Amino acid sequence: MIIKDLDECESVIAGDGSQLRELLNPLKENLAVRYSLAEARVGPGEATAAHRLRNAEVYYIIAGAGEMRIEDETAAVRSGQAVYIPPGAVQSIHNTGAEDLVFLCLVDPAWRPEDETVLE
């Protein structure tokens, strides 16, 4: 059995500027899954840099509110919503609230640095 405690995961600043804690990645440990799972945080008034991943991604918003941009579409997002981001799509998220915008990032296949391009 593998159980990960978020509080024990290393916090890093991702290439897009979000604060990231990776929970699961089969490229880093022996897991029989294709995807990676991480928690991301964006502070009030902040936004991630425009970026694209070679792979599909899903954001699940845990707390806060923001504005999601995928290619030329923009939509308000809030806690309890999931956002699908197609492979190769230019994306960013802006925290429009007064608290941290917190979301899970599910990347399939698993996230690798060479699969991400930061555009800003």
N, C-alpha and C positions, 0 to 999 in steps of 0.2 A: 504494500500500500504506500502510495506517495501522497503526502499532505503538505502543502506549502502554506506558510504563514506570511501574509503580505508584509507584516511589520518586520520580518526578518529578511526580506528581499532588498538587495542593494538599490538605492535610488540614484538614477543618473539623469543628466539632461540629454534628451534625445536630439538628433540632428535637426528636428523641426522646432526645437525649443521647449517642448513639453517636459515635465518631470515624469520619469518613467520608472516603473518597477516591474520587471519581468517575472512572471510566475512560472510559466511553463514554456520550454522550447526544446523540441526533440533533437535539435542540433547540439545542445549543450548537456543533455542528460538522456538516459535510456528510457524513452517514452514511446509507446506504440501509437503515436498520433502524427498527423501531418502538420497540424497547426501550431502556432505559438499564441500565448495569452499573456497580456500585460495590462497593468493599470496605468493610466495617464492622468495627469493633472495640469490644468491651465489656470493661472491666477486671474482674479478679477481684472477686466479690461485688457487682458493679454490675448494673443492669438498665436497659433502655430504658424511657422513659415510654410508657404505653399510648397508642396512636395508631391511626389508620386511613388507608388510602389509597383513593382512588377506583378505583384500578387493581389488577389482579392482581400478585402479587409472589411470587418464589421466593427463599428463602435456601438457599445451599449452604454448609454448615459446613466450613471449611478446617482449623481448629485449635481445640482446647478442648472444653468440655462446658458444657451449659446446660439451661435449662428454657424451652420455648417455650409461650406462651399465645396461643391464638386463640379469641376469644369466650369460651365457658365451658369449653373444653378445655385441658388442660395435659399436656405430654409432655416427657420427657428427650430431648435432642438431643446429638449428638457429631459429631466429625470424620467426613467421608465421607457424611453424610446431607443430603438435600434436603428442604425444607419448602415446600409450596404454601400460599399465603395468599390466600384469595378476595378479590375486590374488596369494599371497604367493611367488612371484618372488623376488629374491634378486636384489636390484637396487641401483644405485648411479648415480650422475651427477657431472661432473667436468667442471668448467668454464675455457674455453680455450682462452677467449678473454681479452680485455683490459678494459671492462666496466662490470658492474653488469650483471649477467645472471638472468633475471626476468621471472618467469613463473607462470601460474595458476595451482593449484592442485585441481582436481575434484576427490573425493573419493566416491565410491558407494558400499555398504551403507556407511553412514557418518563416518568420522574418529573418532576413540576413542583411547585413550592412550593404552588400553589393547590389541588393535588389531595390534600394531606395535612392531617389535623387531629390535633393533639396534644391528648390528653384530660386529662393530669395537669399 
